[in-house]
Amino acid sequence: MKRIVWIGGLIAGGILALTMSVMMVLHSKGLVGLDGSEVVGYSSMVLAFVMVFIGIRTYRQGPGGGSISFGKAFQIGILITLIASAMYVATWEIIYFNFLPNFLRDYSAHVLEKMRASGAGAAAIAAKQSEMAQLARLYANPLFNVGMTFLEVFPVGLVVTLVSAGILRRRAQGGGAAGEVATA
């Protein structure tokens, strides 16, 4: 199981790290806006977490002997998710603190400009500006930064893990209750 988890986690984490790195380079050169990078970012998360499904299925077909419980499938999936999430967070910390020190300033300006363009009032813009300044202060703390970055990616992996464990669970031949349907 360790081999399957590590390979799946490292591949998923590699996809996340590479996508984030490329998108940040493109953003810093002005080739991609923040809205576009969010779409690509979350799409790459879903793509990367396909490794959760593959890892669970690989275990079921190999060491599992054709069957796997929901619990074991969840365990494999969540471990893959944790490895990939750790790689995502580490990549962001390196990029943020070493290469994009003005990211939050740029992001704040982007948010405020969108508010102005949508016709938001001066009071709402001032409140958002204060909120963004507080966020920038919090993001300067690496522990807060790590936590917020982890909360970007982990929920996606958790959902994929739950869905994959539900789809791929299969009782051993003859071990199921009467009328129970085995799934793929």
Secondary structure, DSSP 8 states (H G I E B T S, - for coil): -HHHHHHHHHHHHHHHHHHHHHHHHHHHTTSS-HHHHHHHHHHHHHHHTHHHHHHHHHHHHTTTTT-B-HHHHHHHHHHHHHHHHHHHHHHHHHHHHHT-TTHHHHHHHHHHHHHHHTT--HHHHHHHHHHHHHHHHHHTSHHHHHHHHHHHHHHHHHHHHHHHHHHH-B--TT-S-TT-----
